Amino acid sequence: MEKQENYGRHDSVHTTEQISDYTKIPTKYIEVDGISYAYRSLGKPSDVPIVCLQHFIGTLDNWDPLIMNDLAAEREVITIKRSFVT
């Protein structure tokens, strides 16, 4: 699992190539205060991204790719899932 010490904006803001298809977005991981989170980010980097949280038993694959792709056409979209594996 990739651990990041920086609690600021994630690395997708600093990349020049953005993936615009939710089905092709790699899952990344971050750990904050001992809690692990899985996330995916796509779309245009923006000052205020759209952040989508997943419910207790859902996964990042539950998001409809067509909706995510449409939302990401104009803004950055970040989907987050807390990992309950400790």
C-alpha positions, -999 to +999 in steps of 0.1 A: +000+000+000+014+034-010+016+057+020+018+095+017+030+118+044+017+149+028-018+158+039-023+185+012-035+180-023-027+146-039-003+141-067-028+141-096-027+179-095+009+178-105+006+155-134+002+168-170-017+137-183-052+133-169-072+101-174-108+109-182-123+074-181-134+062-147-130+026-157-092+032-164-084+051-132-059+033-109-069+031-073-044+049-050-041+047-012-034+072+015-031+067+053-041+095+077-039+091+115-037+053+111-068+051+089-064+038+053-084+053+025-086+042-012-093+069-037-095+076-074-091+110-091-100+121-126-108+151-146-095+186-147-076+197-116-097+224-099-096+245-067-128+229-055-131+192-066-162+171-064-156+146-036-178+114-036-178+093-005-188+056-006-212+040+018-202+013+043-203-018+021-199-001-013-167-001-033-151+024-057-165+003-085-201+011-075-199+045-090-215+047-125-186+054-150-208+074-173-218+098-145-182+101-132-169+108-167-195+135-173-188+152-140-150+150-147-155+168-180-155+201-162-140+195-128-118+172-108-137+143-093-123+123-063-140+092-051-131+079-016-136+047+002-124+040+038-106+007+041-119-013+071-090-037+070-066-028+098 
